[in-house]
Amino acid sequence: MSIPTLERPASRVATGRVRVQRPVVAPELRISDNPAAAVLRAATGGPISRDNAARATGLSIATVNRQVSSLLSAGLLRERPDLTTSGAVGRPRVPFEVDYDTYLTLGIHIGAAATKIVVADLRGRILGGLAIATPQTGQEFATTTVARSAKAFLQRWHRRKPLWAGVAIGGRVDPLTGVVDHPKLEWKGAQIGAVLGEVLELPVSVAPHVEAMAGSELLLPTPEPPEGQQRGSSLYFYVRETAGIAVTLDGRVHTPSNGPGSIAHLPTGSDVECTCGRRGCLEVTVGDRALHARAVGRGIIPAYNGTAGSTIADLYRAAVSGSVPARELLAERAAMLGSTVALVRDMLNPDRVILGGQAFTGYRPGIAHVAEAFRQSSTLPPTDIRISGFGGKVQEFAAVVTSLSALYADPLAAMRRTAFAD
């Protein structure tokens, strides 16, 4: 099976029409200082007046008026004359908001076991999604299967115009080409960006998934947005099947040129054997799959639940139902997570720590054990530490922010790019 490459500028379909190859565009996981981006961001929270937008962005009212006019022409904003204050005169008094009905973006999170496909509006709110098993039978088949599944799902939303696709994935990502090396999936040089661009006929951005999760904390609204999230430094610590960290500095996710660092093999002191040949590595000690295997091995949950294999959710349910061994195993993992977070926090000393992933959110009583182990293990003064506001959907929102990042960084340039691709 052949894979489309980035070097091929165009392809010819059965009708004879030449279609321009959709580009792969590096994601922009940062708070942009672009004026149009600042105005668009101010409008994502709901209708806003030009005066209030000027105060929120620090831009002059003249600059705000120019950007609003351009964003209205691009179709990204719409005016709300129905909300105009009684007696107000002139268009500048008409509030505006993001047009969240006309467009959408497509987000894909490719995990080691499951792939989530979602669509979102321009405010970053998920409109719908589905999950499929990540294909395990070779990267060419897998990337094509994911792309076709995404296209089939996108066709359900025919009343909205898709603007962009974003992929969040583990492993090593080249953001300029969308090429991925994913050891867990045994992918090497997988051209996920090019394949999706060809199948979906959209611009595509591909990001390392933990960096994208950190980006979602910066760029997307959470139920209770914390004060000062854009300032200073943040450590984002993620654990589910895999474990990873990302660092945010003054409104920008740090993206090392040779890919994200790894905490998968940090020593924990456990006796669990790792594929690297050592014992006690973090990922095989606290990851969902490894914890599930230990629960089955200890007889806490059965290997099969009816006709299907049991999952980590069965362990959570056993603990909630009162199983002491289940609670002890989950408390053991939570304590190990808390002490490891403290170790990394003490090395980097960020202004705040954000915990994401189902290892933290899947079993809520475990959070108290994480907090206590963190408190006992850290040698630095107390810090701002919290669970991600995206809860069990951190993977989906990582994909969403990747699909929106180019629009949020320079909306007018992004719209010109989508128009050229058409």
Disulfide bonds with the S-S distance in Angstrom:
none
